[in-house]
Amino acid sequence: MQATERQLDEAIGKYYPTATIWVSRGRYTYTTSDLRATGHFTEPDERKFRRQLALELRTLNQRGYFVKVQQTTIEG
């Protein structure tokens, strides 16, 4: 039996705090499952944006969060 992505997310969430990062063109927003960290970042320069996103991923991972990145359209 193959596990679906949703089943895996639920199983991981039971044992580890998770963080989700929603990425749109030049902007990202993130939140953690325990709501201890939330934030957003906007940068029109793609190189600076990618660098900041990588730094955010690394920081959340070092804090012990299982990080999931989703491509989306963020309004506002």
C-alpha positions in Angstrom: 0.0 0.0 0.0 1.4 3.4 -1.0 1.0 6.3 1.4 -0.4 9.5 -0.1 1.2 12.8 0.5 -1.5 13.8 2.9 -1.1 10.7 4.9 2.6 11.3 5.2 2.1 14.9 6.2 -0.3 13.8 9.0 2.1 11.1 10.2 5.1 13.5 10.3 2.9 16.1 12.0 2.2 13.7 14.9 5.9 13.4 15.8 7.6 16.6 14.5 6.7 20.2 14.5 6.2 21.3 10.9 6.5 24.5 9.0 4.9 25.4 5.7 6.3 28.0 3.3 4.0 29.3 0.6 6.0 30.7 -2.3 4.7 33.1 -5.0 6.6 35.3 -7.4 9.0 37.3 -5.3 7.2 36.7 -2.0 6.9 34.0 0.6 4.8 33.5 3.7 5.4 30.9 6.3 3.9 29.5 9.5 4.7 26.7 11.9 2.3 24.0 13.2 2.9 25.2 16.8 2.4 28.9 15.7 5.6 29.9 17.4 7.0 31.4 14.2 5.2 33.1 11.3 6.4 35.7 8.8 6.6 36.9 5.2 9.2 38.3 2.9 9.0 40.3 -0.4 11.9 40.9 -2.7 11.7 41.8 -6.5 15.4 40.8 -7.1 15.3 37.1 -7.8 18.8 36.4 -6.6 18.2 38.1 -3.2 14.8 36.4 -2.9 16.3 32.9 -3.4 19.1 33.6 -0.9 16.6 34.7 1.7 14.3 31.8 1.1 17.2 29.3 1.4 18.2 31.0 4.7 14.7 30.8 6.0 14.5 27.0 5.1 17.8 26.4 6.8 16.9 28.4 9.9 13.5 26.6 10.4 15.2 23.2 9.8 17.9 24.0 12.4 15.1 24.8 14.9 13.8 21.3 14.4 10.9 21.9 12.0 10.1 19.6 9.1 9.7 22.1 6.3 7.3 21.8 3.4 7.4 24.3 0.5 4.3 24.9 -1.7 4.1 27.0 -4.8 1.0 29.2 -4.7 -0.5 32.5 -5.6 -0.4 34.9 -2.7 -2.6 38.0 -2.9 -2.0 41.2 -1.2 
